[in-house]
Amino acid sequence: MTADRPTIVVLDDYERALRRLADWSGIDRLAEVRVFHEPLRGDVLHAAVAHADAIVLMRDRTPLAASLIARLPQLRFVVFTGSRNAALDAAALAARRIPVCHTEWGPSKDTTCELTWALILAAAKRLEAHCRLMRDGDWRDAGPLGAMLAGERLGLIGLGEIGSRVARVGNAFGMQVVAWSPRMTAERAAARQATAVPLDELLATSKVVSLHLVPSAETRHLMNSGRLASMRRDAVLVNTSRSALVDMAALAHALAAGHPAMAALDVYDEEPLPADHPLRRMPNVVLTPHLGFVAQPVFERFAAGVVECLTAWLRGEPLVRVLPV
């Protein structure tokens, strides 16, 4: 780097979208930009960002921990996409007076609802198995028959922005929608076209259980071995929220025992999911690579926001959407 051309490092742009969806020409005139498209960890990550003046994070794909921040003497600015980042040590950055800005969300709540229903339907209708048969030149097999959702119970653990969207679709399918969260009330559930029930009842009676909570100390590993065992034997567990809500080791054991019958997952304790992870080999699991927020309109908003934040910083203008300290 030179004194008048700071180095900006962009991490985890798996989709190669941030440069493609916005005009970076103004930034390129003022800074050296390095973009990494593959996940980096350990010494490889440190080498990539060691001389960065600014780092751009794609959501919380790469943790920016205090131990790493302490090894980045040139770091002066951080931007992340979206408006929340659970893998960012904001206190460590604030201690060094390093400002953090973020982009707007984009319509990711809608896309996550859509993916939730894609997973529910793929699991209930056994789409992956049937698609594979068709591609192999076969037609039908003698495996389990697909389920019908109409008339079944949809259990939503969390009924916020995304959960309430999922509830509306469930009602359109003719499902009975029930909900639980640590502070759920009957009135709040009814306003979102659902019925509030205790957690044990929701788990014992729902054909589909879908998770839509923000993890907390109270809800971490909410779905432990005991609660997984309390689900219907023919149930589907869906998680497009956060993996911390589920004891993933217990889930693998439960699925191997066929109880619950299936899981449909978009989030994992380690991302990308390791190639040798046992979930990849289980026939009763539908897996997607954390696609809930991955959609063209969302990434257009992310790309524009990153350019806006970097431009203000490079020009010495007032920063936008600064993370409170």
N, C-alpha and C positions, 0 to 999 in steps of 0.2 A: 504493500500500500504506500501511497504518497500522502503528504499532508493535506492536499486538496481533493483527494479521491479516496474516500473511505471504502471499506470492504463490507458488502452486504451478503450474508449467507442465507439462502432459502433452503429449509429442510423439508423432507417428506412430501414433495409434490409428486406423489405416485402417479397422478393422472396427467401430469405435464400440462396443467391447466392455467396456472397463475400468469405465466407470460403470454399464453395463447389468448386469454380472455380479456386482457387489458393492454393499454399502451404504456410500455416501460421506457420509451425513448428518452423522456426527460430524466428519468433516474439513471439511465445508462450514460448520459452526458456528465453526470455528477459523481458517479460511484462505480466501483467494480462489483459486479453482481455474479455470484456463484450459486447455481441451483443444483440441489441433490435430489434425485428421484427415487432412490432406494433407501430403506431404513438403515440408519447408522447407529452403532452402539459402542460403548467402551472407548478404547484408544482411537479407533477409526473416527468416531464422532468428535472426539477432542481435536484430532488433527484437522478435521474439516472446519471447525469453528474457532480454532486457537487464535487466529488473527482477525476475527470478525469485529467490526465496529458496531454492526447491527445484525440481529438474527430475526428471521421470519419463520414462525412455527405454523404448521398446518394443524389446527386444532391442538389436541394433546397427544399426537402420535409419538413425539419424542419428548421425554421428560427433561425439563430444564431445572435440575436440582441444585441445591446450594453448593454441593461438592464440585459440580462442573462449573458453576458461575465463578467460584473462587479461583478457577484456573484460567479465566478469560480476562486478562488485565486490560485489553483494549475495548471490551464491550461497553457500549454507551447507549444502546437503544434496542428494544425488543418489540416485535409486533406478532400477534397471533390472530388467526382467523376465528370468527365466531365471537361470542361475548363472554365465554367462560372457559377456563383452562385449569383442570384439576391437577395437572402434572407440572405446573409452573410454581416455583418457589418465589412468590411475589415478595415475601419479607426479605429474602436475601438480596433481591434486586433493589428493593427500597433502601436497604441498608447502605448500598453503594450509590444511591441517588440515580439509579438507572430507570428512566421512564419506560412504561409499558403501555402500548396502545393496542387496540383491537378493532376488528372490522364489525360491520353489522352481521346479524345472523343469516339473513336470507330466509326463504320459506322452508327451512329444514324440518320444521314440525310436520308440515304436510307430507314431505317426502318420507319421513320416518313412519308416519301412519301408513302410507302406501306400502312401504317395505314390510311393515308388520303384517299387513293383510296378505302380501305376496307369500310370506313365510307360513302364515296360518294355512292358506289354501294349498301351498305346496306340500305341507305335512299332512293335512287332512285328506287330500286327494292322491297322495303318494306320487306326485308328479315326477319327481326325479327318477324313480324306478321305472315308471311307464315311458318317460322320454328315452331312457337308456335302452329299453326293449325295442322301441321303434327304431332307434339309430342302429341297433344291432340286427335289424331285419326281422325281429320277432313281432308278436302282436299282444298277447296277454300272458300272464303267469298265474300260478295258483297261490300267490301270496295273499296277505290281508287285503280285504276289500276297503275301498275308500270310504271315508265317513261322510255323513250329511250334517251340515251345521245348523240348518233351520230347526228350531225347536230345542236345540241344545243350549247349555249354559256357557256364557263367556265370562270368565272371571278376570277382572282388571285390578291389578295391584298398583294403585296410583291412578288418579283421575284428573290430572292437570291438563295442560295444553295438548299433549299428545294422546294421553289416555282418553280424554273426552272425544277427540276425533275418532279414535278406534271404537269407542262406544257407539257413535252415530252409525258407523258402518255395520257394526254388529246388529244393531236394531234393524237396519235395512235388510240384513240377511235373515231376519226373523229369529234371532237368538235372544235368549233371556240374559240381559246384561246385569251383572252384579259387580260390586267394587268394594275394595278395602284399602285404607292407608292409615298410618298412625293417628291421623287427626280427621278421619272421615266422619261426616255427619249424614244423617238420613236426608236432610234438606239439601245438602251440597250434592249428594249423589242423584237425588231426584231431579235437580236442575240440569243435570247432564245425562238424563235419560237412562239412569241406572238405579239399582237398589243397593243400599249399603247392607253388608252382611259381615259377620265376624270372619277373621282370616281362616280359622279352621273349617268353617262351613264352605267358604269359597273354594278352598283346596280340595275338599272331599267331594264336592258336587259339580265342579266345572269340567266340561270337556276340553276347553282351551283356557289356559292361564297365561296371561300376558303381563309382563313387568314394565312399569312406567314410572318408577320412582327415581329421585336423585339420591344416591347412596349417602348414608350418614352412619354415625356410630350405632344408631338404633336399628338400621336396616342392612348393615353389612352382613353378608351371608344369611340374609333372611331365609333364603331357600337352602336350608341345611338338610342333612340326611333324614331327619325326622319329618320335616315338612314335605320333602319329596316323597317319602313313603306314604304320606297321608293323602296323596293325590289319587284320583281314579286311575285304575290300571290302563284304561284306554285314553288317558289324557295326553294333551300336547302342551309342553312348556315353551313359551316364546319369550325371547329376551332381545329387544332392540334398544335397551336402555344402557345399563352398565353391568359389566361382569361381576363387580363387587357385590351385587345383590344375590349372587349364587355362589355356593361352595362348589366350585367347578370340579374338584376331585370327587366330591360326593355325587355330583350329577353324573359323572362318567360311570361310577359304580351302579347308580340307580338305573341308568339306561341299559347297562350290560345285563341287569336283572329284569329288564322289560317293564319297569315300573318307576316313572311314567312310561307310556308306550313310545313317545317321541319327544324330541326337543328340536326347536328351530331357533338358531342362534346367529346373531350378527356381531356380538361383542365377546371379547375373550380377555383373560387375565394377562396374556402376553400377545401382543400384536406386532407384526403378523403372527398368526398361529403357526407354531413350529411344524415342519413337514412331517415329523414323526409323532405328532400328538395323537393320542388314542381316539379322540373325537373324529379325526379324519377317516378312520377305518370303520366307524360304526354305521350300520345300514339304517338305523332308526334316528338319524340326525340329519337335519337340513342345515347347511352352513353357508353363510355369505360373508364376504371380507369387509365388514364394517361399512356397509353401503347406506346406512340410514340417512346421512346428510349429503351423500354424493349424488348430486344432480346438477344439470347445467345452470338453472337459475340461481342455485345456491352458490356455485363456484364463480359465477359472474359477479355476484355481490362480494364474495371474498376477494377476488382479484382486484376489483375496483377499490375496495377498502384498503388493501395492502399498498397499492400505489398511492392512494390519498395519504395514508399515514407516513410512508417513507418520504414522499415529496415534501410534506410539511417539515419533517425533521431535517432533511437535507438543506432546505432553504432557510432554516432558522425561523420558521413561522410557528404560530401557536399550534400545539399538537392537538389532534382530534381523538375523541373517545379514549381518554387516558384512564387507565385502570386505577381506581382509588387505592390509596395506601393506608 
